[in-house]
Amino acid sequence: MEENIKLAIEWLKEQPVRGVITGSCMLGYFEGQDVDIFVYDEKSFNKLIFAMYHSPKFQILEPLELWKFNRYINNSYDSYHKVGLLTLKFYWNTCIPVNVILKKSYNNIFGILSSFDLNIICKGYDLETKQYLDLSGDSADTKICSWNKWNTTFYEPEMWEVNKLLRQFERIIKYHKRGYNTDAVVIKYIELIDEILKLQDIFNSANYTERLKLNKENLKVVKKLCELWLKTHEFTDEQQEALKIKIKEL
């Protein structure tokens, strides 16, 4: 599997597109690893997915991903122009997931890396310049994970942006199981939740009032689960399911 990860990355490095290889594949090999490649523009996205589609080394194995691919190439559905995000998952040699991602307004390696929530994954290889950028500090050596100091959402918390961060909570669990101390990130999440819970309803809108009320109720549950995680570093199946439900509702 480790050799297949290396081969997939080398194939991606040879592609004439603008983008960055990043994510957990930059942290050394572990079981169940995938490869993320963020491309900077729709032209690069199209070039890359068609190169992968026509390469015998890549397959689309999941029905949902095949449906997304067909809908995209037939121009009957385009989530990029609707919500600013396109993702497709291929498999290298049937065994290594390779996620191709296009996000609106993210057109360089720093923009991509600075948008991540965890500092341990803030490293990548830029396909255009053939250079690495590492914003992860010493986290790989110390195994101590912190929140990404380059992500401005942590400094100016806005409800919907904080919700996006909290939807990544399961990565806290994933990287803890891989041997990383992720407590600093959870503590930061609690601080952000407290900031949102202080928000006052200043808009004369019944819809906003209801959404704010529901969001606060969900955040209170997520906060309790964060505090529980800091004490025990484990969840029961019921607690983990409750977390999935609540962060999905954010």
C-alpha positions in Angstrom: 0.0 0.0 0.0 2.8 2.4 0.9 4.3 1.9 -2.6 1.0 2.6 -4.2 0.7 5.9 -2.3 4.1 6.9 -3.6 3.2 5.9 -7.2 -0.1 7.8 -7.1 1.7 11.0 -5.8 4.4 10.7 -8.5 1.8 10.4 -11.2 0.0 13.5 -9.9 3.3 15.4 -9.8 3.7 14.9 -13.5 0.4 16.4 -14.5 0.4 19.8 -16.2 -2.2 21.4 -13.9 -2.2 24.1 -11.3 -2.8 22.6 -7.9 -1.3 21.2 -4.6 -1.0 17.7 -3.3 -1.7 17.8 0.4 -3.5 16.2 3.4 -2.6 13.1 5.4 -0.4 11.7 2.6 2.2 14.3 3.6 2.5 12.8 7.2 4.2 9.5 6.4 2.5 6.3 5.6 -0.3 4.8 7.7 -3.1 2.3 7.0 -6.2 3.7 5.3 -4.4 6.7 3.9 -5.7 8.7 1.0 -4.3 11.5 -1.3 -5.9 15.0 -1.6 -5.2 17.2 -4.6 -6.7 20.7 -4.6 -6.7 22.4 -8.0 -6.7 26.1 -8.4 -9.1 26.6 -11.4 -11.8 24.8 -13.3 -9.5 24.3 -16.3 -7.0 22.3 -14.2 -9.9 20.4 -12.6 -11.2 19.3 -16.0 -7.7 18.4 -17.3 -6.9 16.3 -14.3 -10.2 14.4 -14.0 -10.2 13.5 -17.7 -6.5 12.4 -17.5 -7.4 10.2 -14.5 -10.6 8.9 -16.1 -8.7 7.8 -19.2 -5.7 6.3 -17.3 -5.8 2.6 -16.7 -4.3 3.3 -13.3 -7.4 5.1 -12.0 -10.9 3.9 -11.4 -14.1 5.4 -10.1 -15.3 2.6 -7.8 -18.1 4.3 -5.8 -21.6 4.7 -7.4 -22.1 8.1 -6.0 -18.7 9.4 -7.4 -19.6 7.9 -10.8 -22.9 9.7 -10.7 -21.2 13.0 -9.8 -18.7 12.5 -12.6 -21.4 11.9 -15.2 -23.6 14.7 -14.0 -20.6 17.1 -14.2 -19.3 16.2 -17.7 -22.9 16.2 -19.1 -23.3 19.8 -17.7 -26.6 18.9 -16.1 -25.3 19.7 -12.7 -22.5 22.0 -11.6 -22.0 22.4 -7.8 -19.0 24.6 -8.3 -21.0 27.5 -9.7 -23.8 26.9 -7.2 -21.9 26.4 -3.9 -18.3 27.0 -4.9 -17.1 23.4 -4.4 -16.4 20.4 -6.6 -15.0 17.1 -5.4 -14.5 13.7 -7.1 -12.9 10.6 -5.7 -10.9 8.2 -7.9 -8.9 5.1 -6.8 -5.3 4.5 -7.8 -4.9 0.8 -8.7 -8.2 0.1 -6.9 -6.8 0.6 -3.5 -5.7 4.3 -2.8 -8.4 7.0 -2.7 -7.4 10.1 -4.6 -9.7 13.1 -3.9 -9.7 15.9 -6.5 -11.0 19.2 -5.0 -11.8 22.6 -6.5 -12.8 25.4 -4.1 -13.8 28.8 -5.3 -11.4 31.6 -4.5 -8.6 29.2 -3.4 -6.0 29.7 -6.2 -2.6 29.1 -4.6 -0.9 26.8 -2.2 -0.9 29.2 0.7 -4.7 29.9 0.3 -5.4 26.2 0.5 -3.1 25.3 3.4 -4.2 28.4 5.4 -7.8 27.3 5.2 -7.3 24.0 7.0 -8.3 23.6 10.7 -5.5 21.4 12.0 -1.8 22.5 11.7 -0.5 19.0 11.2 -1.9 18.8 7.7 -0.8 22.3 6.6 1.9 21.1 4.2 1.8 20.5 0.5 3.5 20.2 -2.8 2.7 22.8 -5.5 2.5 21.2 -9.0 3.3 24.5 -10.8 6.3 25.6 -8.9 7.5 22.1 -7.9 8.1 23.3 -4.4 6.9 22.3 -0.9 5.2 24.7 1.6 5.0 23.6 5.2 2.9 25.6 7.7 2.7 22.8 10.2 5.5 24.0 12.6 7.0 21.2 14.7 3.7 19.2 15.0 5.0 16.2 13.0 8.0 15.9 15.3 6.2 16.5 18.6 3.0 14.7 17.7 1.2 17.7 19.3 -1.6 19.0 17.0 -2.8 22.6 17.3 -5.3 24.7 15.5 -4.1 26.3 12.3 -2.8 29.8 13.2 -3.0 30.9 9.6 -6.7 30.3 9.4 -8.4 33.6 10.0 -11.7 32.0 11.0 -10.1 31.3 14.4 -9.5 35.0 15.0 -12.8 36.4 13.8 -15.4 33.7 14.5 -18.6 34.0 12.5 -21.4 31.5 13.1 -21.5 29.7 9.8 -17.7 29.6 9.4 -17.4 28.1 12.9 -20.0 25.5 12.0 -17.8 24.5 9.1 -14.8 24.0 11.4 -16.8 22.0 13.9 -18.1 19.6 11.1 -14.4 18.4 11.0 -14.5 17.2 14.6 -14.2 13.6 13.6 -10.7 14.3 12.3 -9.8 15.1 15.9 -10.7 11.5 16.8 -9.0 10.1 13.7 -5.7 11.8 14.4 -5.8 11.0 18.1 -6.0 7.3 17.1 -2.9 7.9 15.0 -1.0 9.0 18.0 -1.4 12.8 17.9 -2.4 15.0 20.9 -5.3 17.0 19.6 -6.4 18.6 22.9 -5.4 22.1 21.9 -7.8 22.0 18.9 -10.7 20.8 21.0 -10.0 23.6 23.6 -10.1 26.1 20.8 -13.4 24.7 19.5 -14.9 25.2 22.9 -13.7 28.8 22.9 -15.3 29.4 19.5 -18.6 27.8 20.6 -18.7 30.1 23.7 -18.3 33.1 21.3 -21.2 31.9 19.2 -23.4 31.2 22.3 -22.9 34.9 23.3 -24.4 36.1 20.0 -27.5 38.3 20.3 -30.3 38.2 17.7 -29.9 41.7 16.2 -31.8 41.0 13.0 -35.5 41.5 12.5 -35.9 38.1 10.8 -38.0 35.2 12.1 -35.9 32.8 9.9 -32.6 34.0 11.4 -34.0 33.9 14.9 -35.1 30.3 14.5 -31.8 29.3 12.9 -29.8 31.0 15.6 -31.8 29.3 18.4 -31.4 25.9 16.8 -27.7 26.4 16.2 -27.2 27.4 19.8 -29.0 24.3 21.0 -26.9 22.1 18.8 -23.7 23.9 19.9 -24.4 23.3 23.5 -24.5 19.5 22.9 -21.3 19.7 20.8 -19.6 21.6 23.6 -20.5 18.9 26.2 -19.1 16.3 23.9 -15.9 18.3 23.4 -15.5 18.6 27.2 -16.2 14.8 27.6 -13.6 14.1 24.9 -11.0 16.1 26.8 -11.6 14.0 29.9 -11.8 10.5 28.4 -10.5 10.7 24.8 -13.1 8.2 23.8 -16.7 8.1 22.9 -19.3 5.3 23.1 -21.1 4.4 19.9 -24.1 6.4 21.1 -22.0 9.5 21.9 -20.2 9.3 18.5 -23.5 9.0 16.7 -24.9 12.0 18.7 -21.8 14.0 17.6 -22.4 13.1 13.9 -26.0 14.1 14.1 -25.4 17.5 15.8 -22.5 18.6 13.7 -24.5 17.6 10.6 -27.3 19.9 11.8 -25.0 22.9 12.3 
